[in-house]
Amino acid sequence: MENKRKYESDESVERNHKHRKKDAWFRNIHSSSVATADTNLSTQSSVIFKTAGKYQKALHVQNLIRSLDEILDEDNKSIISEILSEEALKHCLSLQTCLHESKIGVLEEVDKNILSENIQHETLKLPKILSPLSISPWKSSSIPTEYPPLPEILDPTLEAATFIHCSVSAGRKGALNYEQLELIGDAYMELIATLLISQTFPCLSPGKQSQIREILVKNITLAKYSLQYKFDKRLKIDWTLLKSASLTKVKVLGDVFEAYVAAVILSDPIEGVRRASQWLKNLWSMTIATTIELEDKSENKVLSHLWHLRGNISPEKVAEEFNNHPIELNAKEKLQKLIGGKHAKLSYRDLSPPTKDPQTKLAVFSIGVFLDGWGEKNKMLGSGKANGKKEAGLKAATVALSNENLIKLYAGQKTALMGVENKHSQQPAQ
């Protein structure tokens, strides 16, 4: 046996190697299909269908259809042609077509029952509302210098549909494509943009606010984002349609971006809106960076009561109760929450008289944040400069928070003292 391998031709060795690779490839596909089927059967069939026999078989057929769709995808055409003979490939394509055309009766009932049952189960876990307070205004200090990473789409079917035009899925009953998603994404983006603009530019008229929103959600802006994230490379579309229909590449890529936003949100019912909102906030801030910076420097800032009128509920309570996600406090509030209290006082004071910016001719204020407590007296934790006292104070608090080791030390003392006080308060009086 040892000598026999020596005399095998190179061609034979290579052929055997290819066969082993093909076998491994098929085993992986088979294992994936079986694993998917087992998962679906254990989690869905046991709950949804009491008469398991017929529906278990139907679920296996559903998984077979999905596997065929994946294997026979256009992107895998060259690989499959090397693995299967022309005759075998022809039979596979015929089976795929036949299964899609006969997807009626039990199979459609499986789809319908799984969908309705999943919706009923998931709605019990959803947060009550998305609070507008969870979307905070833009700040020039938070504008990123490079494009933020893409938020993940948690469902593979939705992710695939995001990049499929109806021309590719034509003829398949119920097949998803980006046109179904972009309608939802468009609505969410309008809402998120409106909330951001209203909070950041409260002094602008509704007309001016609408103009800023139009800059953010128009197709040319969204198409630019799509190109930046290389959505055009993932898109499956018959581009000959552009010549015969009222389509343009800008419109298509704009719609695909809206579809991506919808897929992020729909695939994650709990955190999807928050993740999409934060991503869009960062992305849009780069597009209107100059406008945001001018607003931050403006001396004519007016506090809008629109975002502060509510019942006797704190912003934190609103966020925790209705969004299951604590609202992002500004730096001053965060610093106070960490180390402030009855045993420690934080104060914000002028470090020097206001100066004038030589370029903008605007006043520049220098503010420091000081701590009295936790063994410190009049200790400056940080300082900041800005065209307004409020912004300078926020910058000072941000600098203080950046000294994480020191803040942890004070916060630890606060927590320890609160623990002792709580222990004493719970002891019965002698």
N, C-alpha and C positions, 0 to 999 in steps of 0.2 A: 504493500500500500504506500509505503514511503517513497519507493522508487517510481511508482506510477505517476505521481504528481510532477516529478522532474521532467517527464517526457510529454506532458501536455503542451500543446501549441499555445502561443501567445493569444491567438484568436479564440481558442477554446476557453482560456482563462478569462479573457475579457467578456466573452459571451455569458459564462457562468456568473461573473460578477454582476452583469446587467440583470440577469434573471433574479439574482438574490436581492438586488435593489428594487426590482419590480414587486417581488413577493413581499418585501418589507413595506413598500408603499401601500399595497393592497391590504396588508394586515393592519396598518395604521388607520386606513379608512374604515375597515370593518370594525376595529376596536372603538373608533370614534362614534360610529353609527350605533353600535350596541350600547355603549356607555350613555349616549343621548337617550336611546330608547328606554334603558333601565331607569334613568333619572326621571324621565317623563312619567313612566308607569308608576314609579314609587310615590312621586309627589302629586301627580294630577289624577291618575286613574283611580287610586284608592279613595280619594276624596270625592271626586266628581261622579264616577260611574260605579254603581253597586253591582251591576251585571257586567263583570269585567271581561268575560271571554271575547265578545264581539268587538268591544271597544279597544281591548289590548291589541288585537290584530289590526284594527284601524290605525292605531297609533304607530304600529310598526310600519304600515304602509306610508303614513305621513313622513316618517323618518327616512324611508327609502326614497320618496320623492325629493326630500331635501338633499339627501346624499347625491342623487343623480344630478340635481340642479347644480350642486357645487362641483362635482367631478367634470361635468360636461360644459362648464362655463367657458366662454370664449377665451378667457385668459389662460386656461389650461389646455387649449386645443393642441398645441405643439407637443406637450408632454404626453397627452393621451394617445396621440397618433403614433408615438414611439412604443407605447405599452400595449395597445390593442390593435388587432388587425382591422383592416377596413370593414370587413364583414361584421366583426364583433361590435365595432363602433356604431355601425349602421343599426344593429339590433338594439343597442343601448339608447340611441336617439329615438328609435321607434317606440321603445318601452316608455321613455320619458314623456313623449307626446301622448301616448295612449293613457298613461296614468293621469296626466293633467286633464285630458278631455273627459275622463270617467270619474272625476273628483266630485261625486254627487252622493246623495243618500247618507250613508253612515259617516263618510269622511266629512261632509259638510256639517253634519250634526256634531261630530267631534270638535271641529273648529268652533262652532257656535257655543257649545257647552263649556269648552275650556275657556273661551273668551269671557262669557258671562260670569262664570264661577270665579275667575281670576279678578275681574272687576269688583265683584261683591266682596271678596276677601281683602283686596288691597285698599278699598275705600275706607275700611275700618281703621287702617293704620295711618291715614293721611293727616297732616296738620290741618287745623281748622281753616286758617286763611294764610295767605302770604301778606304779612304786614308791610305797608309802604315804608315803615320805619327801618326795615331791614335793608333798604337801598339808600345809602348815605350819599350826600353831595360830593361832587368832584373837589379835589384840592390840588393846587399846582405842585405841592410837595410829593404827591402820590402818582404823578404821571410817569409811566414806565418809559425807559429809553429803548426798549426793543419789544417786539410783538410778544404778547403773553402766550403761554402754551395753550394748546387746544384742550378744552374740557372733554372728558371721555364720554362717549355714547355707550351706555351700559348694556344695550340690547343689540346683538349682531344683525338681526333682521332690520331694525330701524336704521342702523348704520349703513347697511347695504342699500336700503331704499333711498337714503339721502343722495346717493350718487347715480340713481337710475332714472332716465327719462322714460316717459310713457311709451315712446316709440320702441324701446327695448323690451318692455314688459307687455306690449300689446298682444292681445289674444289669450292672456292668462287671467282667468277669472279671479278677482280679488287681489291681484298682484299689486304690491305697494310701489310707489315711485315718489320722486321728490316733489312733484306738483301737489300731492295730497298733504305733504308736510309743510311746504312753504307758506300755505295759507295760515297755519297755526303759528309758525315762526314769525310771520309778519305782524300778527296781532300782539304777540308777546313783546316784540322789539319796539313797537309803537308805545306800549305801556311803559316799559322799562326806560326808554329814552325820555318820555314825558315826565316821569317821576324824577329822574336825574336832573333834567333841565329846570324843572319847577323849583327844586330845592337849591340848585347852584346859582341860578339867575333869577331870584325872586323879584327884582326891580324891573325886569323886562316885561313889556306888554305881551299878552298871549300871542299876538301876531309875530313878534320877534322870536319868541320861544318856539313857535311853529317853524320858523325859518331855520333855526338851529337843528331842530329835529329832522327836517327835510334833508339837511346836509348829511346827517348820520345814517338815515335809512334809505337814501336813494340808491338805485341800482349801481351807479358808477362807483360809489363808495364801497358797497358790499362786494362788487366784482373784484375790486382791488384787494379786499381782504381774502377773497377766495383764491386769487392768484398767489398771494403771499403764503397761504397755507397749502398751496398746490392741490386745491380741490379739482382743478381742471384735469390733472393727471389721473384722478380716480373716477372721473365722470364717464358714464356709459350712455352714449347718445348717438343717434344717426344724424351726423352733422349735415347731411344733404338736405335735411329739413329746413335749415337756415335759408336755403335758396327758394324754397317753395312756401314757407310759412312766415308769419310776421314775427320771427324770432331773431334776436341778435345775440352774440356771444356775451355781451354785457348783461342782458336780461337773464340769460340762462345761468350765468355764474352768480348773479344777484339772488336769483331764486334758490340756487343750491345752498348759498350761505344761510338764507332764512330757514331752509329745510334742516340744516345742521343744528341751528338753535332749537328748533322744535324737537328734534331727535334727542338732544341732550335733556330737555325738559321732560318729554314723555317717557324716556327710558329710566328716569329717576324721580318717581313721584314725591319723594320726601325732600331731597336736596337739589333737584334739577333746576328749579327756578333760581335758587340762590347762586348755584355755580354758574349758570348762564349769565345771570345779572352781573356778577363780579367780573367775568370774562369780558362782557360787552362794555362794562364801565371802563376797564383798563384800555380796551381797544379804542373806544370812542374818544377817550381823553387825549390820545395821541393825535387824532384827527382835528380836534378843536383846542389844542394845547394853548395857542395864543389867546383865544377867547377866555379860557379858564384863568390864565395868568393875569390878564387884564382885570378880571373880576376880583381876583385876590388882592390886587394892588389898589382897587378903587376905594376912595375915601367916602363915597356916597352910599355905602352899604346900609341897607335897612333890613331889620329883622322881620321876616315874614311870619305873621301870626297863623298863616295857613297850616304850617307844620307843627304848631304848638297848641292848637285848640283841641282838647279832648276831655273826657271825664276825669274823675279822680284816679287815674291809672298812670303810673310812671312809664316812660319809654321802655325801660328794662322789663317791666311786668307785661307790657303789651307784647314785646318780642318773645318772651319766654312762654306766655300762655298760648299765643296764636301762631307762632312760627316755629316753636321748638328750637330756636336758634337765637342766643342772646345777641342783642343789638351791639354793634361795634361802637364803643364809647369813644369820645374824642380824648385826646391825650390828658387834658386837665381832669376830666371825670375819671379816667382810668387810674391816674396817679393818686387821686383822692381816695378812690375805692381800695387801692392797694395798701397805702400807708397812712392816710389821713384818719381823723376821728377825734374823739373827745380828749385823747391823750397826746395828740400830735396835731399841730396846726401848720397848714401850708399857706404861704402868702406870696402874692405876685407884686413886685415893686419895680419902679423905674430904676435903672442902673445909672442913667445919665439923662440930661435934657435931650429932647428930640433934635436930630440933625436933619439935613436935607440931602436927598439923593441927587448927586450932580447931574445925572442923566434925565431922570423923570421929574426932578424938582419937587418930588413928594416928600412929606415928612417921614423920617425913619425913627421908630421907637425901639428902645433897647430895654427888655424886661427880664428880670431874674425870678426864679422860683426858690423860696427859702423854707427851710424846715425848722420848727421848734418842737422837739420831742424825740423820743427814742434815744436819749442821751446826747442829743445835738441841740445847739442853741444858735439860731440865726445862720444855719448852714445853707449855703447856696448849692442847689442840686443841679441847676442848669440855667442857661440863658438863651435868649433868642432875639433876633431883629426882624422887623417887618414894617410895612407901611401903616399898620394899625396895631393898637395895643392888644386887641384880642388875639390877632394872629401871632404877634410876638410872644404872648403868653403861652399859646399853644405850642409854639416852637420850643420854648423853654421847657415845657413839660415833656415834650418829645425827647429832648436831650437828656432830661433826668431819667426817663424810662429806658434810654439806651444803656445806662449804667446798670445792667441787670443784676450783677452781684450785690451792689449796694442796696438796690431796691428789694432784693430777696431777703437781705439781712433785716431791713426795717419791717418788711411784711411778715417775716417770721416772728419778730418781737410782738407785732400787733396780734397775730394769731395766738401766740402763747398767752398773752395777757387776757385776751378774750376768753380763752379756755379756762383760765383760773377764775375769772369773774363769773362765768357761767356755772362753774363747779360750786362756788360759794353761794350763788343765788339759789341753787337747788337744794342746799343743805337746810334741814329744818332748824328753826330758831330755838335756842336753848332757853 
